[in-house]
Amino acid sequence: MTYKIASRAASLSPSATLAIDAKAKQMKAEGHDVVGFGAGEPDFDTPQHIKDAAAKALAEGFTKYTPSSGIPELRQAIANKFKRDNGLTYDPSQIIVSNGGKHSCYNVVLATCQAGDEVVIPAPYWLSYPEMVKLASATPVIVPTSDATEFKMTPAQLNAALTPRTRLVILNSPSNPTGTVYTPDELRTLADLCVERGVLIMSDEIYEHLVYDGAVHRSIASFSPEHYSHTIIVHGFAKAWSMTGWRLGFLAAPKPIAQAIDAIQSHSTSNPCSFAQKGGVAAMNGPQDHLPVWLAEYSKRRAFAWEKLKAMPGISCVKSRGAFYLFPNIRGTGLSSGEFCTRLLEREKVAAVPGIAFGADDYIRLSYATSMANIEKGLERLKQFVQSLRQN
């Protein structure tokens, strides 16, 4: 029998990060000593008080359906977080709890975009953004940036990309895959253009708490009431609380958009995991003393990795100021990012993600959300690899 696959699915590119991570895990299972720089996943455990809250919920039988957009207690806790951390006032009805930050992003695109709409996405981008836009039958408009501007889209670039069909601009600061952090002034200038043109902004702030070297995170919605009404914030528990497998994300939006997303979610996934939501309440309301410890360790790893990378032949690297990634330029090696990462994994047993997956083929992504021992070993192998390229 011949099966016809819908064009919206047939046109999608598989996730390169998950593919690299799967191949690396397979090699490990076969007995290879693989160092993985691929997955954007903290190597720290979920804080104990969060696990305890979920375990308590399980023990007490909190295992049934909840409201589609999350339990009231968690939505209120998230609204409190936005007030406390960002100076933003949201009613709990404007908060939607989802099955992960990725799910929040997809819900936003699906609720706001349709055929004929354009979505502006600066590159390098998180690889799922363009695919989500395609799934909504809209058109991604990619704005290329480079390490020469620290991977920041300029106001002139954004202005040139905006058209009467632009519905949404996606901004991710701190950024995956580059670690770039826009200054508040830079963000406001970009956001002003969107407000002037009546364009919505999806502000992906999941790495909000992971900033270094005095970098400051500022939520776009906090600049003015006009910015607030044009902005949808997407966020999640995966990065700052190491809850990747819990599949718990959230967003804050103007009420009409939140209502539309609630309707979509009620017909697609129903509610997020019940007992995971109790863990989310603990994450929002409980102690945050793990964060300074994690940040200090990430900062140490970042500095070490950056120093090693910039000394390697054929490689240059901007020092990231957020998230837990470095995005070195490999143009000097003469290889495409796909060929570079394939050879690196096969020859040196080091897993990295090719930049082509993020719309930037001259780069690779390395995550330093792994132990210092792994970083030291993996970067020594990477150095051997690039040195061997120059000898051939």
ZIZIQUI-V339369 format. One record per residue. N is the residue number from 0. PHI is phi in whole degrees, -180 to 180 (999 if undefined). Layout:
N_PHI, N_PHI
//
This chain:
0_999, 1_-95, 2_-101, 3_-95, 4_-96, 5_-58, 6_-60, 7_-65, 8_-90, 9_-66, 10_-86, 11_-76, 12_-97, 13_-62, 14_-66, 15_-69, 16_-65, 17_-69, 18_-66, 19_-63, 20_-62, 21_-66, 22_-66, 23_-64, 24_-67, 25_-63, 26_-63, 27_-62, 28_-64, 29_-85, 30_100, 31_-81, 32_-87, 33_-99, 34_-102, 35_-102, 36_-109, 37_-87, 38_-78, 39_-87, 40_-138, 41_-57, 42_-88, 43_-81, 44_-76, 45_-58, 46_-52, 47_-61, 48_-65, 49_-74, 50_-62, 51_-62, 52_-65, 53_-69, 54_-63, 55_-63, 56_-63, 57_-62, 58_-62, 59_-91, 60_81, 61_-82, 62_-130, 63_-104, 64_-58, 65_-122, 66_-53, 67_-59, 68_-99, 69_109, 70_-69, 71_-55, 72_-62, 73_-75, 74_-62, 75_-68, 76_-62, 77_-70, 78_-60, 79_-64, 80_-61, 81_-64, 82_-68, 83_-70, 84_-91, 85_-124, 86_68, 87_-112, 88_-105, 89_-124, 90_-74, 91_-54, 92_-68, 93_-90, 94_-102, 95_-120, 96_-93, 97_-128, 98_-89, 99_108, 100_-60, 101_-61, 102_-64, 103_-60, 104_-59, 105_-63, 106_-59, 107_-62, 108_-62, 109_-66, 110_-79, 111_-115, 112_-123, 113_-152, 114_-56, 115_97, 116_-83, 117_-118, 118_-126, 119_-86, 120_-133, 121_-69, 122_-111, 123_-66, 124_-125, 125_-63, 126_-62, 127_-83, 128_-56, 129_-62, 130_-67, 131_-63, 132_-62, 133_-63, 134_-62, 135_-86, 136_68, 137_-96, 138_-116, 139_-75, 140_-112, 141_-91, 142_-110, 143_-74, 144_-128, 145_-146, 146_-66, 147_-64, 148_-114, 149_56, 150_62, 151_-103, 152_-74, 153_-88, 154_-57, 155_-63, 156_-65, 157_-64, 158_-59, 159_-69, 160_-83, 161_-74, 162_-134, 163_-60, 164_-93, 165_-68, 166_-106, 167_-147, 168_-119, 169_-103, 170_-124, 171_-130, 172_-143, 173_-57, 174_-101, 175_-108, 176_-109, 177_-93, 178_79, 179_-67, 180_-126, 181_-69, 182_-72, 183_-55, 184_-64, 185_-64, 186_-64, 187_-64, 188_-62, 189_-65, 190_-66, 191_-59, 192_-61, 193_-65, 194_-62, 195_-60, 196_-96, 197_69, 198_-105, 199_-75, 200_-122, 201_-99, 202_-101, 203_-87, 204_-117, 205_-68, 206_-99, 207_-46, 208_-86, 209_-108, 210_-132, 211_-137, 212_57, 213_79, 214_-63, 215_-121, 216_-90, 217_-133, 218_-76, 219_-58, 220_-64, 221_-86, 222_-72, 223_-169, 224_-58, 225_-68, 226_-64, 227_-57, 228_-75, 229_-102, 230_-116, 231_-117, 232_-94, 233_-111, 234_-157, 235_-176, 236_-96, 237_-66, 238_-90, 239_-78, 240_-121, 241_51, 242_-119, 243_-59, 244_-78, 245_-75, 246_53, 247_-140, 248_-129, 249_-157, 250_-146, 251_-130, 252_-148, 253_-53, 254_-55, 255_-61, 256_-72, 257_-60, 258_-65, 259_-66, 260_-67, 261_-59, 262_-65, 263_-61, 264_-66, 265_-64, 266_-101, 267_-112, 268_-118, 269_60, 270_-91, 271_-67, 272_-53, 273_-61, 274_-73, 275_-64, 276_-64, 277_-65, 278_-64, 279_-63, 280_-60, 281_-64, 282_-65, 283_-70, 284_-95, 285_-86, 286_-64, 287_-115, 288_-73, 289_-72, 290_-63, 291_-60, 292_-67, 293_-62, 294_-61, 295_-62, 296_-70, 297_-59, 298_-64, 299_-65, 300_-64, 301_-60, 302_-64, 303_-64, 304_-64, 305_-63, 306_-62, 307_-67, 308_-66, 309_-70, 310_-91, 311_-84, 312_-66, 313_82, 314_-127, 315_-130, 316_-154, 317_-76, 318_-79, 319_-66, 320_-123, 321_-162, 322_59, 323_-143, 324_-132, 325_-119, 326_-131, 327_-68, 328_-87, 329_-110, 330_-54, 331_-67, 332_-83, 333_81, 334_-106, 335_-71, 336_-66, 337_-66, 338_-66, 339_-58, 340_-70, 341_-64, 342_-65, 343_-62, 344_-70, 345_-72, 346_-85, 347_-114, 348_59, 349_-122, 350_-102, 351_-131, 352_-107, 353_-65, 354_-64, 355_-59, 356_-65, 357_-105, 358_80, 359_-147, 360_-74, 361_-87, 362_-135, 363_-131, 364_-107, 365_-119, 366_-95, 367_-100, 368_-86, 369_-147, 370_-67, 371_-61, 372_-61, 373_-65, 374_-63, 375_-60, 376_-67, 377_-66, 378_-73, 379_-65, 380_-68, 381_-63, 382_-62, 383_-60, 384_-65, 385_-69, 386_-66, 387_-66, 388_-65, 389_-75, 390_-81, 391_-81
//
